[in-house]
Amino acid sequence: MNQNQNPNTIQNPETQVNKTPQMNERDFTNDILSTEKYMTDAYSVALNEASHQSLYQDILAAFNETQNQQREFYNLMFRKGWYKVEAADQQKLQQSYQQFQGYTNQLPYGNGQMQ
């Protein structure tokens, strides 16, 4: 393992691409992924503001399709080693869980469950 590599990094072996001034497969895929993310954000705002049910349903269908495509491009980039994630520290997860679990006691129903 490279000394500079974080041991909590989760990444597949990277598929090599030619590094030239022209866009390569990785560049195109990353560009599409970024566009899909931007589009899902925009559709989300539109869904929140759609006042007509039929329009809402049309936007929701476009949102779902775009979100599914975004996930496919994320999975493709992850498989090819072009996208990496960091494993969450278990102690930090537990601390966050306990912090937010304490907030549920402040909810109107006391135990954090809706009635």
C-alpha positions as CSV (number, residue, x, y, z in Angstrom):
1,M,0.0,0.0,0.0
2,N,1.2,3.5,-0.8
3,Q,2.1,5.4,2.4
4,N,0.0,8.4,1.2
5,Q,-3.1,6.2,0.7
6,N,-5.7,6.3,3.4
7,P,-6.3,2.8,4.7
8,N,-10.1,3.6,4.9
9,T,-10.3,4.3,1.2
10,I,-12.6,1.9,-0.7
11,Q,-11.7,1.8,-4.4
12,N,-11.4,-0.8,-7.2
13,P,-8.3,-1.1,-9.3
14,E,-8.2,1.9,-11.7
15,T,-8.8,1.3,-15.4
16,Q,-6.1,3.2,-17.1
17,V,-7.0,5.7,-19.8
18,N,-4.7,7.8,-22.1
19,K,-3.8,11.1,-20.6
20,T,-4.0,13.5,-23.5
21,P,-5.4,17.0,-24.0
22,Q,-8.5,15.3,-25.6
23,M,-11.3,14.0,-23.3
24,N,-11.1,10.3,-22.7
25,E,-13.6,7.7,-21.4
26,R,-13.1,8.7,-17.8
27,D,-13.6,12.4,-18.6
28,F,-16.8,11.8,-20.6
29,T,-18.2,9.5,-17.9
30,N,-17.3,12.0,-15.1
31,D,-18.9,14.8,-17.1
32,I,-22.1,12.8,-17.6
33,L,-22.2,11.9,-13.9
34,S,-21.8,15.5,-12.9
35,T,-24.6,16.5,-15.3
36,E,-26.9,13.8,-14.0
37,K,-26.3,15.0,-10.4
38,Y,-27.1,18.6,-11.4
39,M,-30.3,17.5,-13.1
40,T,-31.5,15.5,-10.1
41,D,-31.0,18.6,-7.9
42,A,-32.9,20.8,-10.4
43,Y,-35.8,18.3,-10.7
44,S,-35.9,18.1,-6.9
45,V,-36.5,21.8,-6.7
46,A,-39.1,21.6,-9.4
47,L,-40.9,18.8,-7.6
48,N,-41.1,20.9,-4.4
49,E,-42.7,23.8,-6.4
50,A,-45.0,22.0,-8.8
51,S,-48.5,23.1,-8.1
52,H,-50.3,21.0,-10.7
53,Q,-50.6,17.2,-10.1
54,S,-50.1,16.2,-13.7
55,L,-47.0,18.4,-14.0
56,Y,-45.7,17.0,-10.7
57,Q,-46.1,13.4,-12.0
58,D,-44.2,14.2,-15.3
59,I,-41.4,15.8,-13.4
60,L,-41.3,12.9,-10.9
61,A,-40.9,10.5,-13.8
62,A,-38.1,12.5,-15.3
63,F,-36.5,12.8,-11.8
64,N,-36.6,9.0,-11.3
65,E,-35.2,8.2,-14.7
66,T,-32.4,10.7,-14.2
67,Q,-31.6,9.5,-10.7
68,N,-31.4,5.9,-11.9
69,Q,-29.0,7.0,-14.7
70,Q,-26.9,8.9,-12.2
71,R,-26.6,5.8,-10.1
72,E,-25.6,3.7,-13.1
73,F,-22.8,6.1,-14.0
74,Y,-21.6,6.2,-10.4
75,N,-21.5,2.4,-10.3
76,L,-19.6,2.4,-13.6
77,M,-17.0,4.8,-12.3
78,F,-16.7,2.9,-9.1
79,R,-16.2,-0.4,-10.9
80,K,-13.5,1.1,-13.1
81,G,-11.7,2.6,-10.1
82,W,-12.4,6.2,-11.1
83,Y,-14.5,6.9,-8.0
84,K,-13.5,6.1,-4.5
85,V,-15.1,6.5,-1.1
86,E,-13.9,6.5,2.5
87,A,-15.1,4.0,5.0
88,A,-16.8,5.7,7.9
89,D,-15.1,5.5,11.3
90,Q,-17.2,3.3,13.5
91,Q,-16.7,5.4,16.6
92,K,-17.8,8.6,14.8
93,L,-20.9,6.8,13.5
94,Q,-21.8,5.7,17.0
95,Q,-21.3,9.2,18.4
96,S,-23.5,10.7,15.7
97,Y,-26.1,8.0,16.3
98,Q,-26.2,8.7,20.0
99,Q,-26.3,12.5,19.4
100,F,-29.3,12.2,17.1
101,Q,-31.0,9.6,19.2
102,G,-31.0,12.1,22.0
103,Y,-32.8,14.6,19.7
104,T,-35.7,12.2,19.3
105,N,-36.6,12.8,23.0
106,Q,-37.3,16.4,22.0
107,L,-39.9,15.4,19.4
108,P,-43.6,16.0,20.2
109,Y,-44.3,12.4,20.8
110,G,-41.4,11.9,23.2
111,N,-40.0,8.6,21.9
112,G,-39.3,9.8,18.3
113,Q,-42.1,7.7,16.8
114,M,-45.0,9.2,15.0
115,Q,-48.5,8.1,16.2
